[in-house]
Amino acid sequence: MFGLGFQEIIIILVVALLIIGPRKLPDLAKSLGKAFREFKHATDDLKQNFDLDALTREETPAPSKKPSPADTEAQQTDHKETA
């Protein structure tokens, strides 16, 4: 977990217990857990939206450019001149 060993985690928990106190530590842990859960849900939703967007882009063909009437006339005149 974040490259921390068991001893480092224990030291962090003891320092947190001393600074925050035993009464407020469970409330803090609960609110941190909720925040991490909400963050994970938000990132999962964002990832799902990106995946869905990528799928729709792959399945939808690129719109073909229809030649304008002026382009068709120019091609026809060029073709007549060369013939």
Contacts in CASP RR format, 6 or more apart in sequence:
PFRMAT RR
TARGET T0000
AUTHOR 0000-0000-0000
METHOD contacts of the structure
MODEL  1
MFGLGFQEIIIILVVALLIIGPRKLPDLAKSLGKAFREFKHATDDLKQNF
DLDALTREETPAPSKKPSPADTEAQQTDHKETA
1 9 0 8 1.000
4 12 0 8 1.000
16 25 0 8 1.000
16 28 0 8 1.000
17 25 0 8 1.000
20 28 0 8 1.000
67 75 0 8 1.000
END
